[in-house]
Amino acid sequence: MENKSVEFLLNNSGPVIQYRLRKEITCNISEQEEKRYLDEIYKLSRFQLVRKYVKPDGYIGSGMHSWDNWRGTVLHETPLQDGEAAARLLCYYGIPKDHPIVADFVKAMRDEKIMKQEFSYIPPEIHRYENRFTGIRNGNCLGALLYTMQAILGYGDDYDDLIEFQQIALKGFEQVLQMSSLEEILKKRKGAEKKYRLPYIESDVFFPNGYTLETLAYTKAWRTKENVRMLADAFNHINKIMKPDNQIHVKVKNRYYAPCFALVTPIRAFDPNYIHTINYRRILTEIAMLGVGDQVGVIRKSLESISEATNDEGILKMNLTQPHNRHYSPKNIEYPTPYVDVRLEETYKNGHGLDCDLTFWAVQFKNLVERNAEN
């Protein structure tokens, strides 16, 4: 069935999927073909928006995972004017790390003078930058976000600070393995309205979240057989001890924040009839990228579901007629924000755009699991 899926994609998808399929999965692309695909990608409307938002100092847009507006002033005319969304698009589109837009963006993120200036446009961003490393142990801070965006752009293993962050990320997963329940690290919050009185962890507690997972997925320096095995065990343990209704905050100084996908609930395997949450397929992909193969239960179950949901033409189909939050629906993804799965096709309005995105994910996911299992 995978051969039919690849054939379907080669016959129907746009330049991003064509390029990534041939470069990352079938591995049969010439330099001339690669240049042709990239030239097509550079003409796509969303890449052109990112290009528009590049500043003279190399930074892209305003802030990172930041305010869309501030006291009536619109700060982002589109989501891609935010640094995180821009970085995600460059990553998902497979833009080479030596492309000037990518290389200059990373260089800007590593220049303290530039960053201090970039995060001075509204008062909350000044405070956020000054305290960017508070919460680094559980990934809930601007510093973790900046490191993660550098990693997804291909610059995660060339910089001492980022290699150190990989070790912090590993310690978060090691912490999970030592727990028999989430309650062991939680503190009770007092003096707030009942609906806000969620339990919390302190900012210096080691714990994994979406950014620490993503950093490990896109880097190599941390990889040993022992670490890969530990991560596989950690994900299986998360699904064993976490409760579906868990909710927590992270206390940073005197404020409380909802953590970024802190892995405090069981990870749901892919189900074509169910839209789970934001970052549904993306998290599964990043777990597969760690090199765990099929050692993780939700990965094995996801492979089975993908096989069952792939039709005779090799197309992965999801049942999107079931009631679900429209913000989580694959068909409504427009920009690569922190809160959605990955969209690679330019449009879903005609042709096989959504079918191609879903099917490419299925092929990519299976390839990641099988390739890593072999290694």
N, C-alpha and C positions, 0 to 999 in steps of 0.2 A: 504493500500500500504506500510505502514511503516514496517509491519511484514514481507513482502516480501523483503524489503530492508535489514532488519536485517538478514534474512535467507540467502540472497545473500552474504552478507559480511562474515557471519560465515562460509560459504562454500568456499569462494574464496580469502579472504584477508590474508595478512601476519600478523606476530605477533604483530606489533604495533597497527593496527586497531583492531585485535581480543582482545587485552588487554584493549585498551581504550573503546571499545564498551561495554565490559562486566563489566568493573570497573566503568565507568562514566555514562553509559546510561541504560543498562539492570540491572546493579547492582546485578549480580548473579555470583560472582567469589569467589572461596575459596582461602585460603592462599596458599595451595599447587598449585593451578592453576595459581595464580598470580606469584608465584616464577618461575613456568615453563615458562610462557610467558616472564618474565623479563630475564630469562637466554637466551631465544632465541633472544630477542632484543639486549642484550649485545654482541651477536655474529655478528650482522649486520655490514656491512662494514663501514657505516658512523659513527656509535657509536665507532667502533674501531679506526677510524681516530681521533675523539675527544679525546679518551683515549691516543692516541699517542702524542697529543699536550699538555697534562697536564704537567705543570712545577712543580719542587719541592716545590715552594711556594704556589701551589694550583691554580694559575692563568692558564687560558687556552689560548694558542696561543699568538699572538702579537697584542696589541692595541685592539680597539673596534670600529667598523664601521670606520676602519682605512685604510691607504694606502696599496695597494697590492704590490707596488714596490716603491722604492725611489732612484732616480738618478741611475737607472740601476740595483739596487739590488732587487731581488725578495724577498718580505717579507712574502708572504703567498703561500705555494705550492698548497694549495686548499683553497676555501673560509672558510672551517671549522677551519682554523688556525687563524681566527679572533674571538675575544672574543664574539662579538654579535651573529655571526652565530653559534658558539658552544653552547651558552646559549639557542638559539632558538631550536636547535636540541634536547637538553636535555629536554626542555619543551615539545615540540611536541611529543617526544617519550614517554612521561609520566614517565621519570626516577624519582623515589621517591626523595623527598627533603633531606632525610637522607642518600642517597647514598654518599659515600666519595667524589666522583668527584664533585657532586653538592654542598655539604656542604662546602668543602674546597674552591671551586670557590667563593662562596658567602663570606666566611670568608676573602679571599684575597681581594675581592672588598671593604671590610670594614676596611682594614688595610692600613692606609695612607702611611706608610713606604714602603710596598710592591707595592702599586699603583704608588707611585712616581718613584720607580725603573722601574716598568713595562712600564711606559710612558716616558722613557728617552732614547729610542733607536734611535730616529731621532729628529732633532730640532723642527719640527712642533708639535710633540706629547708632548714635554716638555711644550711648550706654551699652548697647548690645556689643559693639566692637570692643569697648574697653574691658568687658567681662566675657570675651569670646571663648575662653577656655574653662569657665566655670560650668561643670556638667560634662566634661570631656569623657569621664569614665563610663557614662551611659549614653554618650552620643547626643545628648540634648543641649547643644550649644552651637553657636555660629562657627567656632573653630572646627568642630567635627564636620559640619556641613561643608566648609571650605576644603578640608582635606578630602572628603568624599568626592566632591566635584572634580578635584584634581585627579583622583584615582580613576574615575570613569572616563576621563579624557585621555588616559594612557600614561599619566605621570605619577603613579602611586608607589613605584619602587626605586625612584631615583633621588629621594630626598629623605634625610635622616628623620625629620619630624614626622613624615608620613609612615615610615617604617616603624617608628615608635608607636604611632597611633594604631598600627596593625596589632601590636602586642597588647595594647589597651583593649582593642576589640575582642581579641582572643580571651582575655581575662573575664570579659563580660559573659561569654559563653561558659567558661569554666565555673563561674559563679552559679549559673543555672544548674549545672551538674551536681553541685554540692547541696542543693535545696531539695526538700521533700514537699514544700508548698511555697507559694508566693508570700504567704503571711510571715515567713521567717525574716524578711527584710523590710516589711512595711511598718510605717508609723501611722498613728491615728491623728487626724487633723481636728482641732477643736476651734470653737469660736466663730465658725462660718455657718451660713445657711445650710440646711440639710443637704440640698442638691449639690452643693459645692464641697461637702465634707468628705471627699474621697480620701482614702488612705494614700500615703505618699512614700517615696524614697528620697533620701538626701542626695544632693548633687554629687557627692564624692563616692557614691556606691557604684561598684562595677555591675553593669547589667547590659544586655544587648538591645539594640533597637534597629530600625530600618537602615540608618546610616552606617552603623558598625558592620552590619551584614553586607551592605553594598560595597563598602571599602574592601572587605576581605574577598568578595566575589571578583573584584576587578584588579586584584594585586596577586603577586606571586611570592614575595620574599618570605612570607610566613609559612609557606607550604612545606610541611613534612608529613610523613605517613601518620605520625602520632597526632598532629594537629588536625588533620583531615578526619581521622577516626573520632577525635574528641568532638568535633563539630557535628558529625553524624549522630553521635550519642546525645549531644545537647538538644538537637532538634527532636529526636525521638522522646527525650525526657520532657521537653516542653509540652508535647502532646499527651504525655502521661500525667503530669502534675497540674497543668493550668486548667482553670475553670472557664467556661464560655462567657460568663458574665463578669469576669475580672475587669476592674477599672482602677487606674492609679494616676497619680500626678507625680511630678518631680519637683522638689523644692529647690529653687535656686535663689539664694539669699532669702528675701522675705516674700517671694512670689512663687506661685504654683503653676506648673505648665503641664498640659497633656503631652505625654511622651510621643515621639515619632514611631508609631508601630512597634511598641516596645516588646512584642512577642510575649505578652502576658496572657494571651488566650491561645487555645489550640490552633495550629495552622491547618487550614482546610485544604484537602486535596482538590484538584480540578474536578468540577462537575458541570457538564454542559447544560444542565437544567437549573443551575443555581448561580446567581451573581452574589458573591460573598461580601466583599468590602472593597474599598479602594486598594489599589496595588495587589490585585488578586493573582493574576498570572505572573506579574513581575517578580514577586517574592519567591514563587516557585522556581522561576528561572535563575534567580540569584543563588538560591540554595544549590541548584544543579551546577552552577558555575564554580562552586567551591571544590569540586572534585570528589564529592561524596558518592557518586554513582547512584546505585539503587539501594544504598544502605539505610536511607531515610524512608520511613513508612509512607509519608505523604507523597513522596516521589514515585514510589512503586504504584500506589493507588492512582496517581495522576496519569501515569503511563497507560494503565488499564483503561481509564476513562477516555483518554485521547483516542485510543484504538477503537473503542466502542462508538465514539462520536464522529469518526471519520467515515465518510460515505464511500461508495464504490468508485467515485471519481478522484478520491484522495483529498477531499475538501473537509476540513474540520468544521462542524456545524454546532452552534450553540442555540438553545431554545430561549430566545429573547422575548417570547410572548408571555412568559411567566411574570407575575407581579414582582417588581424589584425597584430599588431606588434608581431613578433614571441617571443620576450623576455617576453611578458606578457602571453603567451599561457600556460595553465596548463600542456600540454604534454611536455613542454621543461623545467619544473622545475627540477633541479638536487640537489641543496643545499639550506638550509634554510637561504638565505640572507635576509637583510632588505627589499628587493625589489620584493619579490615574495610571492605568496600564499603558503599554507602549503602542503607539500608532505609527506606522511607517508609510502607509499609502497616502497620497496627496488628497484624495477625495473618496467619500463613500456614497456620493449622490448617484453615481451610475457605474455600471460594470461590476467587477468583483472585488471592490476595495476592501470591504470588511472580511469577505471570505479569504482574501489573500493574507491579510494581517493575522487572522486566526490560524490559518494553515501554516504560514511561515513560523509562527510561534510553536506550533506542534512539531514541525520538522526540527527547528532549532533545539527545542527542549529534549526531544528524543536523542538528537545528536550529542548534546552536552552530557546526557546521562550515560550513553553507550561509550562515548569516547573516554570519559573519565573512569568508567568502570574498567576499561581495558588497561588504563594507565595504573 
